[in-house]
Amino acid sequence: MLTTGDREERAIAALARVDALHTGLTQIVLEGGDLGGIAAEVARVLGVGVAFTSTDGRERAAALAEDHRALLAAGDLLDPTGRIRVERIDQAVGGGPAHVSRVAAGGTDLARLVCVRADGPWTADDVHALERAAAVAALLITREEAVTAVENKYRGDFLRDLLLRRAVDPAYVAEHADTFGWDLTRPVVVVAAELDPTDEPASSTQRRAWQERFSAAWRQVVAPGVATVDFSTEVVTLLPADQEVARVVQAVAGDKGGGRRPFSVGVSRVAESLDQLPDAYAQARRAVEVGRRVNGGGSTTFFDQLGLHRVIALIPDGPEGNGELRAFVHDVLGPLADDTTEAADLRETLQVLLDTNFNVAEAARLQFFHYNTMRYRVSKLERLLGPLSTDSHLRLDVAVALRVHEITG
């Protein structure tokens, strides 16, 4: 049993360790160190594995040995992409190997400090030391983010000029690309990624935090030399043509844990040179817009896979296009273009009939209708639209109108 003197000695030793850690971390910050230096110092002083992650668990800097990572994996705290499942760590504390501390400043979540140990429980002194380390890390991250915000704006302005044909001088482009460490001489595809809309109540500050975290995820996943910028509502990446888009998208999405937001992606054709980038950007924008309308959120759409939608999307449907697309839909589909449950149900039946080349028996089977019920629906559709079963030109107009309706809503 510990005596009063023993307890005092332990308390003094613990306090001295916390002070030594705080002094060491402060020195690192003052000397221009980074999160990696802070992680290494915490790991050395406390004898633990340390990782700084984004708020959703994406690793930013770490001092983790293989046995520490093995402990995280054994506790199901690592997803297949390497993300630390910070949202689960609270369940592992209390005899568990991991502890997570919130890194925050001014009421804003900045990061997570994750520590791993194989021996013994986490004590109050350990937690106190980690809170001090998190406070110092918050100062460093705040400073880094201020610098990064300026750099990202500079990069964003340059790439926007390039994609909108405002930067045409090759010497100017080469000079700035070299400054940013970007390789713009190789064939690329333009990837436009947008967070999907949500009905979830959120302040403008919260939405901006989602966008910044989304942008940081793309920058972390792509290789050095790949241009990636945040355009406020979208992230644009010039991905090398020989790199697999699906793998990059999966790395950004992860297991969708930790509060990660769903997003949609549009991918252009290959741009072989700088002068093809503006057209490629327009293709990527069109792909993400049409892909979301047709396939819903969370989709990855390649411009070359849009088919008929690609042609339809070229026709403006605003004031400059005089609403021609919507007029075409209403002229061809009539009451089936209405926004009613009955019209939507009949459009679905019509699409199935077109897909089966008006094979009534097959369409009835696919929609789980009795054959006579489908025959009645065919008669009703022909009363509304005309002789669909015999007029191939009419069927073509109707098929196109249904596709237009998908895009224009």
N, C-alpha and C positions, 0 to 999 in steps of 0.2 A: 504494500500500500504506500502511495506517495505521501511524503511528508509535506508540510507547508513550505519548507525550504526548497524541496525538489520542484514543487509546482511553480514557485517563484522563479527558479532558475530556468525552467522550461519556457515560462512566459517571457523572460528577458531574452532568451535565445531566439524565440520565435519573433519577437519584436525587432531584434537586431537583424534577423534574416530579411524581414520585410523592408526595413530601412536600407539594407545593402542592396536589395533588389531594386527598390525605387531609385536609389542613387545611380545604380548602373544603367537603368533604363533611361533616366533623365539625361545622362551623359551621352547615350546612344542618339537620342533625339537631337541634342544640342550639336552633336558632331555630324549631323546630316544622315544618320542611319535610317534603315528602313524596317518594315515589319519583320523581315527575315532575321535581322539583328535582335529585335525585341524577343522574337520566338526563341532564338538560340540562348539568350540570357536567362529567360524564364526557365527553360529546360535545364540549364546548367545549375542555377541556384536551387530550384525545387526538386531536381532529379526526376522530371516527368517528361512526357512527350507533349509537344505544343503545336497547335495549328491555329492560324487566323483564317477565318472564312468569311464569305459574304453572309448576309442575314439568312440566305436560304441554303448555306452549307457548302458553297463552292470555294475550294481552297485558294487562298491568296498567298500565304507564306507559311512555312512549317519547319519544325525541327522534330520530326517523327521518325523513330527507328522502325525497322521492319516488324519487330515484336509489338510495337504500339499499334501499327496498322493492322496486325493480325488480331489484336484484342478488339479493335473497332469492328473488323469483319466478323469476328466470332459473335459479337453482340448485335449483328445485323444493323450496324450503324454506318455502313458504306453501301452506296448504290453502285450498279455496274459501271457508271461513268466516273467513279471516284468521289462523288459528292458525299460529304459527311452529313448524315441525317440528323442535323442539330435538333430537329423537332422531336426526336425520340430520346435524346440523351437524358432528359429529365427523368425518364422512366428507369434509366440505368444508374442514376445516382443513389447513394445509400447502400454502399457495399459494392457498387458497380465500378468499372474501370475508368469511366469518363465523367468529366464535369464541363459544363458550358457556362460562360459568363457573357453577359450582354455588353457590347462596346457601343457606347452612345455619347452624344454631346448635344447640348441644347434641346433635349427631348427627341432627338432624331436617332434612329437606329443606324449604326454605321457598319457593324461587323459582329462576329462572334469569336470569342476566345475559347477554343476547345483544348482541354488537357486530358492526358491519358496516363494512367499509372497501373502497374501490375501488382504492387505491394501495398496492402493496407487501405483503410477507408480515407475519405477526404475529411480533414479536420477543419475547425473554424479558422485556425491560423492559415491553413492552405487557401481557404476561400477568401480570406482578407487579403492575402498576398496577390491572388489572382485579380481581385477587384482593383487593387492599386495598379497592376500591370495593364488592366483594361482601360483605366483612366489615362495612363500615359499613351497607350496605343490610340486612344480617341484623339488626342492632341496631334499625333503624327498623321493619322488618316485625314483629319480635317485640313491640315496643311497640304497634304498630297492632293486632296480632292479640289482644293482651290486652284492649284497649279494645273491639274488635269482638265478642269473645266475650261480654262483659257486655251490650253492646247487643243482640246476637242473642238472648240468653236473655230479655231484657226483651220484645223483639218477639215471640218465640216464645210466651211465657206469655200475652201479650195476645191473640194470634191464636188460640191454643188455647182460651182462655176464650170467645172469640167463636164458634168453630166448635162448641163443646160447650154453647152456650147459657148460659154462666156470666156473660157480660157483656150485660146487657139495657138498661142506662141509656144512651139515645142521646147524652146530653151527655158521659158518660164515654168512650164509643166515639169520638165526634167529636174530643174533646180529644186522645186518644192517637193516633188516626190522623193528626191534623194534626202532632203531635210527630214521628212517623216519616216524614212526607212522603208518606203513602199516600192515594190517592183511593179511598174506599170507597162513593162515591155512585153510581157507574156500574154498569151490568149487567156481571157477570163470570162466568167459568166457573172452578170450582175444579180445579186440576191437581195431582194427587198423583203424585210420581215416586219410585221406589225403585230402588236398585242391585240387580241380579239376584244371587241366591245363587251362591256359587262353592265348589268343592271345593278350591280353591287354598289351601295352608297360609298363614295370615297371623295375626299377633298382633293383639290388640285395639287396640294403638296404630296398626298399619298400617291396620286396617279403619276406624278413626276418621279417619285421614288421607285415606282414599278418600272418606269421607262429607263431610268438610270441603271437599275439592277439588270434589266434586260440587255441594255447596251453593253454593260460590263461583261455579261456572260458571253456575248459574241466576241468581244475583244480577247477574252481569255481562251476561248476554244480555237479560234483560227491561228494559223501559224504566223511567226514573225514575217514581216514584209507584205502581209495581206492588208489592203486598205479596208478599214471598218470604221464607220462614223455613225453618229446619232443625229438624225434629222428631226428631232423633237417628237415626231409621232411615228417614225419608222427608223429601223436600222438598216443601212445599206452596206453591203460587203462585195468587194470585187474578188471573187473566189477563183483561184486558178482552175482552168478548164479541166485539168486532169485530176482534180480533187472531187471526191464523192460528196455531193450535196447532202444526201440523206444521212450520212454519218455525222456531218457537222450539225445538222438540225437535231438529230437525236442527242448529241452531246449537249446542246443548249437546253433541250427539253428535260433530259435526265429522266428520273422517275416521277416528275411533276410534283414532288414533295417540297416541303419547306416554304410553302406559300408561292411557289413559282406560278406564273400566269400563263394561260394558253395563248398561242400565237399562230399566225398564218404566214406562209412564205410564198413568194413568187420568184421564179427563176427565168432569166432571159436565155436567148440563144447565145452562142459563143461569140464574143467580140474579139476579133483578131488584132485590132489596132485601136488607138485612142479615139480616132474620129468615129468609130462605131459605138463608143460607150453611150452617147446620148440616146440612140435608138434602143440599145440594150436596156437602159434604165427604164425607158417608156414601156418596153416589153415586160420587164419584171413588175412594174407597177400595175400594168393591165392584168397580168397573171394573178397577182395576189388579190386584186379586186374581184375578178370574175371567179376565181377559185373559191373565195369565201362565199360568194352568192350562190354558186352552184353546189359546192360540196360542204358548206358550213365552215365553222371555225376549226382551227387546228389542222388545216390542210396545207400541203406543199404542192404547188401547181407549177408546171413547166409551160412556158409560153407555147412551145411546139405541140403540146398535148391539148391545147384548147379547142382544136378543130374548128367547127362552125362558130363557136363562141368567139374565136379570135377575130373573125370577119365582122360579127355583130358588134363587138366591142369597139371597132374602128368607127362606127357610126355614132356621132354625138346625139344625145337624146335630151339635151338642154335647149335653151333658147336658140343656140346656133344651129341646132338640128331640127328646130320647129317640132319637137316631140314626134318625129317621124316613126321611131320604133314603137312607141306606145300606140300611135294611130294604126300602125300595121297590125299589131296584136289585136286590137279591138275590131278592126275591119274583118280579120280572118276568123277569130275565135268568137266574136259576138258576146253573148252572155257568159260564155265559159271564161272570159277574161275578168269577170267580176271577182271581188274579194269576199267570196262567201264559201261556206262549207260545202254546199252542193256543187258549186263550180269547181272547187278544188278536187272533189271526189270524181267528177266527170273527167277532168283533165288527167287524173291518174289513170282512169280506165282507158282514155283515148291514147295515152302514151303506151300502155301495155298492148293495145291493139296494133299500134304502129310498129312496136318492137317485134310483134309476132306476125307481121305482114297480114293483118286482119284475119288471122286464124282464130275464129270465135271459140272453138273448143279449147285450144291452148291458152287463150287469154282468160277464159272462164276458170281453168285449172289454176293459173298463176294468181288469180284474184280470189280464189276460193268461192266462186259464184256457181250457181246452177247454170247449165247451158242456156236454158230459156231466159234466165235473168240477164245473161250477157247479150242474148239476141235482142231483148227489150232495150238494153242500153245502146246497142248499135243503132237500133231504129230511132231512138231519141236523139243520138248524136247526129244522125243524118238529117233529121228534121231541123236541127239547129244549124248545121254547118254545110249540108249538101251531100251528094253521093260519094261519100268517102270510100266505100268498098269497091267502087268501079272507076273512080276518077283519080289517076295517079298524080296528076298535076295538083289537084286539090290536096291530096295527102301530103305532098311536098310542102305546100304553103302552110298547112297546119303543123307539120313537124317543125318547120322553121319558127313559126309563131310561138310554139311551146318553148323552144329554146330561148327565144327573145324574152318571153315572160319570165323565165328563170333568172335572167340577168337584170331586167328592169323591175321585177317584182310587181 
